[in-house]
């Protein structure tokens, strides 16, 4: 097992939910505007966002590299009387199909810097025409916030963080419904607490 996988297994192995059991606020706002369809949650961890989508009648698929994350997610799904399809592994090893999804939700899906753009491009193939990407993750400016308050969480290296330019480059064939860098207050479980800087993006595939 590599260090990256070990890190997330360690984080998700405790009784408490690392980022809480409630969905991310931005995801919640956006999903409630859409008609349910098939949705994919990459890097879904303990499942809080996937379970929320399932409760809104979305057909939910999720993946992560952490077996511990999956275990927690399936327990949470059971507690909420919903089902989700959750796979463990790297994206290219999983059995997703071209044009399979109506929406992809990237919520703090911080993949290692050297593969993050490639992952976005692989995910694009899985989204059908007119499908929606919902994205919220820490921006490059976030390092300033981390220096003041470690409890806000997020990657500590600039390359793993996002810029508006990177999102435009990774999703060139999208109508931009919303794309902004914003200071927000996070209160999500143990590891996302305090002010941070995020990129928010809603795009519709052309």
Contact map, one row per residue, 1 for C-alpha under 8 A:
11101100000000000000000000000000000000000000000000000000000000000000000000000000000000000000000000000000000000000000000000000000000000000000000000000000000000000000000000000000000000000000000000000000000000
11111100000000000000000000000000000000000000000000000000000000000000000000000000000000000000000000000000000000000000000000000000000000000000000000000000000000000000000000000000000000000000000000000000000000
11111110000000000000000000000000000000000000000000000000000000000000000000000000000000000000000000000000000000000000000000000000000000000000000000000000000000000000000000000000000000000000000000000000000000
01111111000000000000000000000000000000000000000000000000000000000000000000000000000000000000000000000000000000000000000000000000000000000000000000000000000000000000000000000000000000000000000000000000000000
11111111100000000000000000000000000000000000000000000000000000001100000000000000000000000000000000000000000000000000000000000000000000000000000000000000000000000000000000000000000000000000000000000000000000
11111111110000000000000000000000000000000000000000000000000000000100000000000000000000000000000000000000000000000000000000000000000000000000000000000000000000000000000000000000000000000000000000000000000000
00111111111000000000000000000000000000000000000000000000000000000000000000000000000000000000000000000000000000000000000000000000000000000000000000000000000000000000000000000000000000000000000000000000000000
00011111111100000000000000000000000000000000000000000000000000001101100000000000000000000000000000000000000000000000000000000000000000000000000000000000000000000000000000000000000000000000000000000000000000
00001111111110000000000000000000000000000000000000000000000000000111100000000000000000000000000000000000000000000000000000000000000000000000000000000000000000000000000000000000000000000000000000000000000000
00000111111111000000000000000000000000000000000000000000000000000000000000000000000000000000000000000000000000000000000000000000000000000000000000000000000000000000000000000000000000000000000000000000000000
00000011111111000100000000000000000000000000000000000000000000000000000000000000000000000000000000000000000000000000000000000000000000000000000000000000000000000000000000000000000000000000000000000000000000
00000001111111001100000000000000000000000000110000000000000000000101100100000000000000000000000000000000000000000000000000000000000000000000000000000000000000000000000000000000000000000000000000000000000000
00000000111111100000000000000000000000000000000000000000000000000001100000000000000000000000000000000000000000000000000000000000000000000000000000000000000000000000000000000000000000000000000000000000000000
00000000011111111000000000000000000000000000000000000000000000000000000000000000000000000000000000000000000000000000000000000000000000000000000000000000000000000000000000000000000000000000000000000000000000
00000000000011111000000000000000000000000000000000000000000000000000000000000000000000000000000000000000000000000000000000000000000000000000000000000000000000000000000000000000000000000000000000000000000000
00000000000001111101000000000000000000000000000000000000000000000000000000000000000000000000000000000000000000000000000000000000000000000000000000000000000000000000000000000000000000000000000000000000000000
00000000000101111111100000000000000000000000010000000000000000000000000000000000000000000000000000000000000000000000000000000000000000000000000000000000000000000000000000000000000000000000110000000000000000
00000000001100011111000000000000000000000000010000000000000000000000000000000000000000000000000000000000000000000000000000000000000000000000000000000000000000000000000000000000000000000001111000000000000000
00000000000000001111100000000000000000000000000000000000000000000000000000000000000000000000000000000000000000000000000000000000000000000000000000000000000000000000000000000000000000000001111100000000000000
00000000000000011111110000000000000000000000000100000000000000000000000000000000000000000000000000000000000000000000000000000000000000000000000000000000000000000000000000000000000000000001110000000000000000
00000000000000001011111000000000000000000000001100000000000000000000000000010000000000000000000000000000000000000000000000000000000000000000000000000000000000000000000000000000000000000000100000000000000000
00000000000000000001111100000000000000000000000110010000000000000000000000000000000000000000000000000000000000000000000000000000000000000000000000000000000000000000000000000000000000000001000000000000000000
00000000000000000000111110110000000000000000000110010000000000000000000000000000000000000000000000000000000000000000000000000000000000000000000000000000000000000000000000000000000000000000000000000000000000
00000000000000000000011111110000000000000000000110000000000000000000000000000000000000000000000000000000001000000000000000000000000000000000000000000000000000000000000000000000000000000001000000000000000000
00000000000000000000001111111000000000000000000000000000000000000000000000000000000000000000000000000000000000000000000000000000000000000000000000000000000000000000000000000000000000000000000000000000000000
00000000000000000000000111111100000000000000000000000000000000000000000000000000000000000000000000000000000000000000000000000000000000010000000000000000000000000000000000000000000000000000000000000000000000
00000000000000000000001111111110000000000000000010000000000000000000000000000000000000000000000000000000101000000000000000000000000001000000000000000000000000000000000000000000000000000000000000000000000000
00000000000000000000001111111111000000000000000000010000000000000000000000000000000000000000000000000000000000000000000000000000000000000000000000000000000000000000000000000000000000000000000000000000000000
00000000000000000000000011111111100000000000000000000000000000000000000000000000000000000000000000000000000000000000000000000000000000000000000000000000000000000000000000000000000000000000000000000000000000
00000000000000000000000001111111110000000000000000000000000000000000000000000000000000000000000000000000000000000000000000000000000001000000000000000000000000000000000000000000000000000000000000000000000000
00000000000000000000000000111111110000000000000000001000000000000000000000000000000000000000000000000000000000000000000000000000000000000000000000000000000000000000000000000000000000000000000000000000000000
00000000000000000000000000011111111000000000000000000001000000000000000000000000000000000000000000000000000000000000000000000000000000000000000000000000000000000000000000000000000000000000000000000000000000
00000000000000000000000000001111111000000000000000000000000000000000000000000000000000000000000000000000000000000000000000000000000000000000000000000000000000000000000000000000000000000000000000000000000000
00000000000000000000000000000111111100000000000000000000000000000000000000000000000000000000000000000000000000000000000000000000000000000000000000000000000000000000000000000000000000000000000000000000000000
00000000000000000000000000000001111110000000000000000000000000000000000000000000000000000000000000000000000000000000000000000000000000000000000000000000000000000000000000000000000000000000000000000000000000
00000000000000000000000000000000011111000000000000000001111000000000000000000000000000000000000000000000000000000000000000000000000000000000000000000000000000000000000000000000000000000000000000000000000000
00000000000000000000000000000000001111100000000000000000111000000000000000000000000000000000000000001110000000000000000000000000000000000000000000000000000000000000000000000000000000000000000000000000000000
00000000000000000000000000000000000111110000000000000000011110000000000000000000000000000000000000011110000000000000000000000000000000000000000000000000000000000000000000000000000000000000000000000000000000
00000000000000000000000000000000000011111000000000000000011110000000000000000000000000000000000000001111100000000000000000000000000000000000000000000000000000000000000000000000000000000000000000000000000000
00000000000000000000000000000000000001111100000000000000000111000000000000000000000000000000000000001011100000000000000000000000000000000000000000000000000000000000000000000000000000000000000000000000000000
00000000000000000000000000000000000000111111000011000000000111100000000000000000000000000000000000000001111000000000000000000000000000000000000000000000000000000000000000000000000000000000000000000000000000
00000000000000000000000000000000000000011111000000000000000001110000000000000000000000000000000000000001110010000000000000000000000000000000000000000000000000000000000000000000000000000000000000000000000000
00000000000000000000000000000000000000001111100000000000000001111000000000000000000000000000000000000000010011100000000000000000000000000000000000000000000000000000000000000000000000000000000000000000000000
00000000000000000000000000000000000000001111111111000000000001110000100000000000000000000000000000000000001010000000000000000000000000000000000000000000000000000000000000000000000000000000000000000000000000
00000000000100000000000000000000000000000011111000000000000000110100110010000000000000000000000000000000000000000000000000000000000000000000000000000000000000000000000000000000000000000000000000000000000000
00000000000100001100000000000000000000000001111100000000000000000001111110000000000000000000000000000000000000000000000000000000000000000000000000000000000000000000000000000000000000000000000000000000000000
00000000000000000000100000000000000000000001111111100000000000000000110111011000000000000000000000000000000000000000000000000000000000000000000000000000000000000000000000000000000000000000000000000000000000
00000000000000000001111100000000000000000001011111110000000000000000000010010000000000000000000000000000000000000000000000000000000000000000000000000000000000000000000000000000000000000000000000000000000000
00000000000000000000011100100000000000001001001111111000000000000000000000000000000000000000000000000000000000000000000000000000000000000000000000000000000000000000000000000000000000000000000000000000000000
00000000000000000000000000000000000000001001001111111100000111000000000000000000000100000000000000000000000000000000000000000000000000000000000000000000000000000000000000000000000000000000000000000000000000
00000000000000000000000000000000000000000000001111111110000000000000000010011001011100000000000000000000000000000000000000000000000000000000000000000000000000000000000000000000000000000000000000000000000000
00000000000000000000011000010000000000000000000111111111000000000000000000000000000000000000000000000000000000000000000000000000000000000000000000000000000000000000000000000000000000000000000000000000000000
00000000000000000000000000000010000000000000000011111111111100000000000000000000000000000000000000000000000000000000000000000000000000000000000000000000000000000000000000000000000000000000000000000000000000
00000000000000000000000000000000000000000000000001111111111100000000000000000000011100000000000000000000000000000000000000000000000000000000000000000000000000000000000000000000000000000000000000000000000000
00000000000000000000000000000000000000000000000000111111110000000000000000000001010000000000000000000000000000000000000000000000000000000000000000000000000000000000000000000000000000000000000000000000000000
00000000000000000000000000000001000100000000000000011111110000000000000000000000000000000000000000000000000000000000000000000000000000000000000000000000000000000000000000000000000000000000000000000000000000
00000000000000000000000000000000000110000000000000001111111000000000000000000000000000000000000000000000000000000000000000000000000000000000000000000000000000000000000000000000000000000000000000000000000000
00000000000000000000000000000000000111100000000000001111111100000000000000000000000000000000000000000000000000000000000000000000000000000000000000000000000000000000000000000000000000000000000000000000000000
00000000000000000000000000000000000111100000000000001100111110000000000000000000000100000000000000000000000000000000000000000000000000000000000000000000000000000000000000000000000000000000000000000000000000
00000000000000000000000000000000000001111000000001001100011111000000000000000000001110000000000000000000000000000000000000000000000000000000000000000000000000000000000000000000000000000000000000000000000000
00000000000000000000000000000000000001111000000001000000001111100000000000000000000111100000000000000000000000000000000000000000000000000000000000000000000000000000000000000000000000000000000000000000000000
00000000000000000000000000000000000000011111000001000000000111110000000000000000000111100000000000000000000000000000000000000000000000000000000000000000000000000000000000000000000000000000000000000000000000
00000000000000000000000000000000000000001111100000000000000011111000000000000000000001111010000000000000000000000000000000000000000000000000000000000000000000000000000000000000000000000000000000000000000000
00000000000000000000000000000000000000000111100000000000000001111110110000000000000000111100000000000000000000000000000000000000000000000000000000000000000000000000000000000000000000000000000000000000000000
00001001000000000000000000000000000000000010000000000000000000111110000000000000000000011100000000000000000000000000000000000000000000000000000000000000000000000000000000000000000000000000000000000000000000
00001101100100000000000000000000000000000000100000000000000000011111110000000000000000011000000000000000000000000000000000000000000000000000000000000000000000000000000000000000000000000000000000000000000000
00000000100000000000000000000000000000000000000000000000000000011111111000000000000000010000000000000000000000000000000000000000000000000000000000000000000000000000000000000000000000000000000000000000000000
00000001100110000000000000000000000000000000010000000000000000000111111100000000000000000000000000000000000000000000000000000000000000000000000000000000000000000000000000000000000000000000000000000000000000
00000001100110000000000000000000000000000001111000000000000000010111111110000000000000000000000000000000000000000000000000000000000000000000000000000000000000000000000000000000000000000000000000000000000000
00000000000000000000000000000000000000000000111000000000000000010111111111000000000001110000000000000000000000000000000000000000000000000000000000000000000000000000000000000000000000000000000000000000000000
00000000000000000000000000000000000000000000010000000000000000000011111111100000000000000000000000000000000000000000000000000000000000000000000000000000000000000000000000000000000000000000000000000000000000
00000000000100000000000000000000000000000000011000000000000000000001111111110000000000000000000000000000000000000000000000000000000000000000000000000000000000000000000000000000000000000000000000000000000000
00000000000000000000000000000000000000000000111100100000000000000000111111111000000000000000000000000000000000000000000000000000000000000000000000000000000000000000000000000000000000000000000000000000000000
00000000000000000000000000000000000000000000001000000000000000000000011111111100001101000000000000000000000000000000000000000000000000000000000000000000000000000000000000000000000000000000000000000000000000
00000000000000000000000000000000000000000000000000000000000000000000001111111110000000000000000000000000000000000000000000000000000000000000000000000000000000000000000000000000000000000000000000000000000000
00000000000000000000100000000000000000000000001100100000000000000000000111111111000000000000000000000000000000000000000000000000000000000000000000000000000000000000000000000000000000000000000000000000000000
00000000000000000000000000000000000000000000001000100000000000000000000011111111111100000000000000000000000000000000000000000000000000000000000000000000000000000000000000000000000000000000000000000000000000
00000000000000000000000000000000000000000000000000000000000000000000000001111111111000000000000000000000000000000000000000000000000000000000000000000000000000000000000000000000000000000000000000000000000000
00000000000000000000000000000000000000000000000000000000000000000000000000111111110000000000000000000000000000000000000000000000000000000000000000000000000000000000000000000000000000000000000000000000000000
00000000000000000000000000000000000000000000000000100010000000000000000000011111110000000000000000000000000000000000000000000000000000000000000000000000000000000000000000000000000000000000000000000000000000
00000000000000000000000000000000000000000000000000000000000000000000000000001111111000000000000000000000000000000000000000000000000000000000000000000000000000000000000000000000000000000000000000000000000000
00000000000000000000000000000000000000000000000000100110000000000000000000001111111100000000000000000000000000000000000000000000000000000000000000000000000000000000000000000000000000000000000000000000000000
00000000000000000000000000000000000000000000000000100100000100000000000001001100111110000000000000000000000000000000000000000000000000000000000000000000000000000000000000000000000000000000000000000000000000
00000000000000000000000000000000000000000000000001100100001111000000000001001000011111000000000000000000000000000000000000000000000000000000000000000000000000000000000000000000000000000000000000000000000000
00000000000000000000000000000000000000000000000000000000000111000000000000000000001111100000000000000000000000000000000000000000000000000000000000000000000000000000000000000000000000000000000000000000000000
00000000000000000000000000000000000000000000000000000000000011100000010001000000000111110000000000000000000000000000000000000000000000000000000000000000000000000000000000000000000000000000000000000000000000
00000000000000000000000000000000000000000000000000000000000011110000010000000000000011111000010000000000000000000000000000000000000000000000000000000000000000000000000000000000000000000000000000000000000000
00000000000000000000000000000000000000000000000000000000000000111110010000000000000001111100000000000000000000000000000000000000000000000000000000000000000000000000000000000000000000000000000000000000000000
00000000000000000000000000000000000000000000000000000000000000111100000000000000000000111110110000000000000000000000000000000000000000000000000000000000000000000000000000000000000000000000000000000000000000
00000000000000000000000000000000000000000000000000000000000000011000000000000000000000011111110000000000000000000000000000000000000000000000000000000000000000000000000000000000000000000000000000000000000000
00000000000000000000000000000000000000000000000000000000000000100000000000000000000000001111110000000000000000000000001000000000000000000000000000000000000000000000000000000000000000000000000000000000000000
00000000000000000000000000000000000000000000000000000000000000000000000000000000000000000111110000000000000000000000000000000000000000000000000000000000000000000000000000000000000000000000000000000000000000
00000000000000000000000000000000000000000000000000000000000000000000000000000000000000001111111000000000000000000000000000000000000000000000000000000000000000000000000000000000000000000000000000000000000000
00000000000000000000000000000000000000000000000000000000000000000000000000000000000000101111111100000000000000000000000000000000000000000000000000000000000000000000000000000000000000000000000000000000000000
00000000000000000000000000000000000000000000000000000000000000000000000000000000000000000000111110000000000000000000000000000000000000000000000000000000000000000000000000000000000000000000000000000000000000
00000000000000000000000000000000000000000000000000000000000000000000000000000000000000000000011111010000000000000000000000000100000000000000000000000000000000000000000000000000000000000000000000000000000000
00000000000000000000000000000000000000000000000000000000000000000000000000000000000000000000001111110000000000000000000000000100000000000000000000000000000000000000000000000000000000000000000000000000000000
00000000000000000000000000000000000000000000000000000000000000000000000000000000000000000000000111110000000000000000000000001111000000000000000000000000000000000000000000000000000000000000000000000000000000
00000000000000000000000000000000000000000000000000000000000000000000000000000000000000000000000011111100000000000000000000001111100000000000000000000000000000000000000000000000000000000000000000000000000000
00000000000000000000000000000000000001000000000000000000000000000000000000000000000000000000000111111100000000000000000000000111000000000000000000000000000000000000000000000000000000000000000000000000000000
00000000000000000000000000000000000011110000000000000000000000000000000000000000000000000000000000111111000000000000000000000111001000000000000000000000000000000000000000000000000000000000000000000000000000
00000000000000000000000000000000000011100000000000000000000000000000000000000000000000000000000000111111000000000000000000000011011100000000000000000000000000000000000000000000000000000000000000000000000000
00000000000000000000000000000000000011110000000000000000000000000000000000000000000000000000000000001111100000000000000000000010001111000000000000000000000000000000000000000000000000000000000000000000000000
00000000000000000000000000000000000000111100000000000000000000000000000000000000000000000000000000001111110000000000000000100010000111000000000000000000000000000000000000000000000000000000000000000000000000
00000000000000000000000000100000000000111100000000000000000000000000000000000000000000000000000000000011111000000000000000000000000011100000000000000000000000000000000000000000000000000000000000000000000000
00000000000000000000000000000000000000001110000000000000000000000000000000000000000000000000000000000001111110000000000000000000000011111000000000000000000000000000000000000000000000000000000000000000000000
00000000000000000000000100100000000000001001000000000000000000000000000000000000000000000000000000000000111110000000000000000000000001111000000000000000000000000000000000000000000000000000000000000000000000
00000000000000000000000000000000000000000000000000000000000000000000000000000000000000000000000000000000011111000000000000000000000000111100000000000000000000000000000000000000000000000000000000000000000000
00000000000000000000000000000000000000000111000000000000000000000000000000000000000000000000000000000000011111100000000000000000000000001000000000000000000000000000000000000000000000000000000000000000000000
00000000000000000000000000000000000000000010000000000000000000000000000000000000000000000000000000000000000111110001000000000000000000001000000000000000001000011000000000000000000000000000000000000000000000
00000000000000000000000000000000000000000010000000000000000000000000000000000000000000000000000000000000000011111011001000000000000000000000000000000000000000010000000000000000000000000000000000000000000000
00000000000000000000000000000000000000000000000000000000000000000000000000000000000000000000000000000000000001111111000000000000000000000000000000000000000000010000000000000000000000000000000000000000000000
00000000000000000000000000000000000000000000000000000000000000000000000000000000000000000000000000000000000000111111000000000000000000000000000000000000000000111000000000000000000000000000000000000000000000
00000000000000000000000000000000000000000000000000000000000000000000000000000000000000000000000000000000000000011111100000000000000000000000000000000000000000000000000000000000000000000000000000000000000000
00000000000000000000000000000000000000000000000000000000000000000000000000000000000000000000000000000000000000111111111000000000000000000000000000000000000000000000000000000000000000000000000000000000000000
00000000000000000000000000000000000000000000000000000000000000000000000000000000000000000000000000000000000001111111111100000000000000000000000000000000000000010000000000000000000000000000000000000000000000
00000000000000000000000000000000000000000000000000000000000000000000000000000000000000000000000000000000000000000111111110000000000000000000000000000000000000000000000001000000000000000000000000000000000000
00000000000000000000000000000000000000000000000000000000000000000000000000000000000000000000000000000000000000000011111111000000000000000000000000000000000000000000000000000000000000000000000000000000000000
00000000000000000000000000000000000000000000000000000000000000000000000000000000000000000010000000000000000000100011111111100000000000000000000000000000000000000000000000000000000000000000000000000000000000
00000000000000000000000000000000000000000000000000000000000000000000000000000000000000000000000000000000000000000001111111110000000000000000000000000000000000000000000001100000000000000000000000000000000000
00000000000000000000000000000000000000000000000000000000000000000000000000000000000000000000000000000000000000000000111111111000000000000000000000000000000000000000000001100000000000000000000000000000000000
00000000000000000000000000000000000000000000000000000000000000000000000000000000000000000000000000000000000000000000011111111100000000000000000000000000000000000000000000000000000000000000000000000000000000
00000000000000000000000000000000000000000000000000000000000000000000000000000000000000000000000000000001000000000000001111111110000000000000000000000000000000000000000000000000000000000000000000000000000000
00000000000000000000000000000000000000000000000000000000000000000000000000000000000000000000000000000000000000000000000111111110000000000000000000000000000000000000000000100000000000000000000000000000000000
00000000000000000000000000000000000000000000000000000000000000000000000000000000000000000000000001100000000000000000000011111111000000000000000000000000000000000000000000000000000000000000000000000000000000
00000000000000000000000000000000000000000000000000000000000000000000000000000000000000000000000111111000000000000000000001111111000000000000000000000000000000000000000000000000000000000000000000000000000000
00000000000000000000000000000000000000000000000000000000000000000000000000000000000000000000000001111111000000000000000000111111101100000000000000000000000000000000000000000000000000000000000000000000000010
00000000000000000000000000000000000000000000000000000000000000000000000000000000000000000000000001111100000000000000000000001111111000000000000000000000000000000000000000000000000000000000000000000000000010
00000000000000000000000000000000000000000000000000000000000000000000000000000000000000000000000000100000000000000000000000000011111000000000000000000000000000000000000000000000000000000000000000000000000111
00000000000000000000000000000000000000000000000000000000000000000000000000000000000000000000000000000100000000000000000000000001111100000000000000000000000000000000000000000000000000000000000000000000000111
00000000000000000000000000000000000000000000000000000000000000000000000000000000000000000000000000001110000000000000000000000011111110000000000000000000000000000000000000000000000000000000000000000000000110
00000000000000000000000000000000000000000000000000000000000000000000000000000000000000000000000000000111000000000000000000000010011111000000000000000000000000000000000000000000000000000000000000000000011110
00000000000000000000000000000000000000000000000000000000000000000000000000000000000000000000000000000011110000000000000000000000001111100000000000000000000000000000000000000000000000000000000000000000111110
00000000000000000000000000100100000000000000000000000000000000000000000000000000000000000000000000000011111000000000000000000000000111110000000000000000000000000000000000000000000000000000000000000001111000
00000000000000000000000000000000000000000000000000000000000000000000000000000000000000000000000000000000111100000000000000000000000011111000000000000000000000000000000000000000000000000000000000000011110000
00000000000000000000000001000000000000000000000000000000000000000000000000000000000000000000000000000000011100000000000000000000000001111100000000000000000000000000000000000000000000000000000000000111100000
00000000000000000000000000000000000000000000000000000000000000000000000000000000000000000000000000000000011111000000000000000000000000111110000000000000000000001100000000000000000000000000000000000111000000
00000000000000000000000000000000000000000000000000000000000000000000000000000000000000000000000000000000000100000000000000000000000000011111010000000000010000001100000000000000000000000000000000011110000000
00000000000000000000000000000000000000000000000000000000000000000000000000000000000000000000000000000000000000000000000000000000000000001111110000000000000000001110000000000000000010000000000000001110000000
00000000000000000000000000000000000000000000000000000000000000000000000000000000000000000000000000000000000000000000000000000000000000000111111000000000000001101110000000000000000000000000000000001000000000
00000000000000000000000000000000000000000000000000000000000000000000000000000000000000000000000000000000000000000000000000000000000000000011111110000000000000000000000000000000000000000000000000001000000000
00000000000000000000000000000000000000000000000000000000000000000000000000000000000000000000000000000000000000000000000000000000000000000111111111000000000000001000000000000000000000000000000000011100000000
00000000000000000000000000000000000000000000000000000000000000000000000000000000000000000000000000000000000000000000000000000000000000000001111111100000000111000000000000000000000000000000000000000000000000
00000000000000000000000000000000000000000000000000000000000000000000000000000000000000000000000000000000000000000000000000000000000000000000111111110000000000000000000000000000000000000000000000000000000000
00000000000000000000000000000000000000000000000000000000000000000000000000000000000000000000000000000000000000000000000000000000000000000000111111111001000000000000000000000000000000000000000000111000000000
00000000000000000000000000000000000000000000000000000000000000000000000000000000000000000000000000000000000000000000000000000000000000000000011111111111110100000000000000000000000000000000000000010000000000
00000000000000000000000000000000000000000000000000000000000000000000000000000000000000000000000000000000000000000000000000000000000000000000001111111100000000000000000000000000000000000000000000000000000000
00000000000000000000000000000000000000000000000000000000000000000000000000000000000000000000000000000000000000000000000000000000000000000000000111111100000000000000000000000000000000000000000000000000000000
00000000000000000000000000000000000000000000000000000000000000000000000000000000000000000000000000000000000000000000000000000000000000000000000011111111000000000000000000000000000000000000000001000000000000
00000000000000000000000000000000000000000000000000000000000000000000000000000000000000000000000000000000000000000000000000000000000000000000000001111111100000000000000000000000000000000000000000000000000000
00000000000000000000000000000000000000000000000000000000000000000000000000000000000000000000000000000000000000000000000000000000000000000000000001001111100000000000000000000000000000000000011111000000000000
00000000000000000000000000000000000000000000000000000000000000000000000000000000000000000000000000000000000000000000000000000000000000000000000011001111110000000000000000000000000000000100001111110000000000
00000000000000000000000000000000000000000000000000000000000000000000000000000000000000000000000000000000000000000000000000000000000000000000000001000111111000000000000000000000000000000000001110000000000000
00000000000000000000000000000000000000000000000000000000000000000000000000000000000000000000000000000000000000000000000000000000000000000100000001000001111100000000000000000000000000000000000100000000000000
00000000000000000000000000000000000000000000000000000000000000000000000000000000000000000000000000000000000001000000000000000000000000000000000000000000111111011000000000000000000000000000000000000000000000
00000000000000000000000000000000000000000000000000000000000000000000000000000000000000000000000000000000000000000000000000000000000000000000001001000000011111010000000000000000000000000000000000000000000000
00000000000000000000000000000000000000000000000000000000000000000000000000000000000000000000000000000000000000000000000000000000000000000000001000000000001111111000000000000000000000000000000000000000000000
00000000000000000000000000000000000000000000000000000000000000000000000000000000000000000000000000000000000000000000000000000000000000000001001000000000001111111000000000000000000000000000000000000000000000
00000000000000000000000000000000000000000000000000000000000000000000000000000000000000000000000000000000000000001000000000000000000000000001000000000000000011111100000000000000000000000000000000000000000000
00000000000000000000000000000000000000000000000000000000000000000000000000000000000000000000000000000000000001111001000000000000000000000000000000000000001111111100000000000000000000000000000000000000000000
00000000000000000000000000000000000000000000000000000000000000000000000000000000000000000000000000000000000001001000000000000000000000001111010000000000001011111110000000000000000000000000000000000000000000
00000000000000000000000000000000000000000000000000000000000000000000000000000000000000000000000000000000000000000000000000000000000000001111000000000000000000111111011000000000000000000000000000000010000000
00000000000000000000000000000000000000000000000000000000000000000000000000000000000000000000000000000000000000000000000000000000000000000011000000000000000000001111111000000000000010000000000000000010000000
00000000000000000000000000000000000000000000000000000000000000000000000000000000000000000000000000000000000000000000000000000000000000000000000000000000000000000111111100000000001110000000000000000010000000
00000000000000000000000000000000000000000000000000000000000000000000000000000000000000000000000000000000000000000000000000000000000000000000000000000000000000000011111110000000000000000000000000000000000000
00000000000000000000000000000000000000000000000000000000000000000000000000000000000000000000000000000000000000000000000000000000000000000000000000000000000000000111111111000000000000000000000000000000000000
00000000000000000000000000000000000000000000000000000000000000000000000000000000000000000000000000000000000000000000000000000000000000000000000000000000000000000111111111100000000000000000000000000000100000
00000000000000000000000000000000000000000000000000000000000000000000000000000000000000000000000000000000000000000000000000000000000000000000000000000000000000000001111111110000000000000000000000000000000000
00000000000000000000000000000000000000000000000000000000000000000000000000000000000000000000000000000000000000000000000000000000000000000000000000000000000000000000111111110000000000000000000000000000000000
00000000000000000000000000000000000000000000000000000000000000000000000000000000000000000000000000000000000000000000100110000000000000000000000000000000000000000000011111110000000000000000000000000000000000
00000000000000000000000000000000000000000000000000000000000000000000000000000000000000000000000000000000000000000000000110010000000000000000000000000000000000000000001111111100000000000000000000000000000000
00000000000000000000000000000000000000000000000000000000000000000000000000000000000000000000000000000000000000000000000000000000000000000000000000000000000000000000000111111100000000000000000000000000000000
00000000000000000000000000000000000000000000000000000000000000000000000000000000000000000000000000000000000000000000000000000000000000000000000000000000000000000000000000111110000000000000000000000000000011
00000000000000000000000000000000000000000000000000000000000000000000000000000000000000000000000000000000000000000000000000000000000000000000000000000000000000000000000000111111000000000000000000000000001111
00000000000000000000000000000000000000000000000000000000000000000000000000000000000000000000000000000000000000000000000000000000000000000000000000000000000000000000000000001111100000000000000000000000001111
00000000000000000000000000000000000000000000000000000000000000000000000000000000000000000000000000000000000000000000000000000000000000000000000000000000000000000000000000000111111000000000000000000000111100
00000000000000000000000000000000000000000000000000000000000000000000000000000000000000000000000000000000000000000000000000000000000000000000000000000000000000000000000000000011111000000000000000000000111100
00000000000000000000000000000000000000000000000000000000000000000000000000000000000000000000000000000000000000000000000000000000000000000000000000000000000000000000000000000001111100000000000000000001111000
00000000000000000000000000000000000000000000000000000000000000000000000000000000000000000000000000000000000000000000000000000000000000000000000000000000000000000001000000000001111110000000000000000011110000
00000000000000000000000000000000000000000000000000000000000000000000000000000000000000000000000000000000000000000000000000000000000000000000000000000000000000000001000000000000011111000000000000000011100000
00000000000000000000000000000000000000000000000000000000000000000000000000000000000000000000000000000000000000000000000000000000000000000010000000000000000000000011000000000000001111100000000000001111000000
00000000000000000000000000000000000000000000000000000000000000000000000000000000000000000000000000000000000000000000000000000000000000000000000000000000000000000000000000000000000111110000000000001111000000
00000000000000000000000000000000000000000000000000000000000000000000000000000000000000000000000000000000000000000000000000000000000000000000000000000000000000000000000000000000000011111000000000111100000000
00000000000000000000000000000000000000000000000000000000000000000000000000000000000000000000000000000000000000000000000000000000000000000000000000000000000000000000000000000000000001111100000000111100000000
00000000000000000000000000000000000000000000000000000000000000000000000000000000000000000000000000000000000000000000000000000000000000000000000000000000000000000000000000000000000000111110000011110000000000
00000000000000000000000000000000000000000000000000000000000000000000000000000000000000000000000000000000000000000000000000000000000000000000000000000001000000000000000000000000000000011111000111110000000000
00000000000000000000000000000000000000000000000000000000000000000000000000000000000000000000000000000000000000000000000000000000000000000000000000000000000000000000000000000000000000001111100111000000000000
00000000000000000111010100000000000000000000000000000000000000000000000000000000000000000000000000000000000000000000000000000000000000000000000000000000000000000000000000000000000000000111111110000000000000
00000000000000001111100000000000000000000000000000000000000000000000000000000000000000000000000000000000000000000000000000000000000000000000000000000000000000000000000000000000000000000011111110000000000000
00000000000000001111000000000000000000000000000000000000000000000000000000000000000000000000000000000000000000000000000000000000000000000000000000000010000000000000000000000000000000000001111110000000000000
00000000000000000110000000000000000000000000000000000000000000000000000000000000000000000000000000000000000000000000000000000000000000000000000000000011100000000000000000000000000000000001111110000000000000
00000000000000000010000000000000000000000000000000000000000000000000000000000000000000000000000000000000000000000000000000000000000000000000000000000011110000000000000000000000000000000111111111000000000000
00000000000000000000000000000000000000000000000000000000000000000000000000000000000000000000000000000000000000000000000000000000000000000000000000000011100000000000000000000000000000001111111111100000000000
00000000000000000000000000000000000000000000000000000000000000000000000000000000000000000000000000000000000000000000000000000000000000000000000000001011000000000000000000000000000000001110000111110000000000
00000000000000000000000000000000000000000000000000000000000000000000000000000000000000000000000000000000000000000000000000000000000000000000000010000001000000000000000000000000000000111100000011111000000000
00000000000000000000000000000000000000000000000000000000000000000000000000000000000000000000000000000000000000000000000000000000000000000100010011000001000000000000000000000000000000111100000001111100000000
00000000000000000000000000000000000000000000000000000000000000000000000000000000000000000000000000000000000000000000000000000000000000000111110010000000000000000000000000000000000011110000000000111110000000
00000000000000000000000000000000000000000000000000000000000000000000000000000000000000000000000000000000000000000000000000000000000000011110010000000000000000000000000000000000000011110000000000011111000000
00000000000000000000000000000000000000000000000000000000000000000000000000000000000000000000000000000000000000000000000000000000000000111110000000000000000000000111000000000000001111000000000000001111100000
00000000000000000000000000000000000000000000000000000000000000000000000000000000000000000000000000000000000000000000000000000000000001111000000000000000000000000000000000000000011111000000000000000111110000
00000000000000000000000000000000000000000000000000000000000000000000000000000000000000000000000000000000000000000000000000000000000011110000000000000000000000000000001000000001111100000000000000000011111000
00000000000000000000000000000000000000000000000000000000000000000000000000000000000000000000000000000000000000000000000000000000000111100000000000000000000000000000000000000001111000000000000000000001111100
00000000000000000000000000000000000000000000000000000000000000000000000000000000000000000000000000000000000000000000000000000000000111000000000000000000000000000000000000000111110000000000000000000000111110
00000000000000000000000000000000000000000000000000000000000000000000000000000000000000000000000000000000000000000000000000000000111110000000000000000000000000000000000000000111100000000000000000000000011111
00000000000000000000000000000000000000000000000000000000000000000000000000000000000000000000000000000000000000000000000000000011111110000000000000000000000000000000000000001110000000000000000000000000001111
00000000000000000000000000000000000000000000000000000000000000000000000000000000000000000000000000000000000000000000000000000000110000000000000000000000000000000000000000001110000000000000000000000000000111
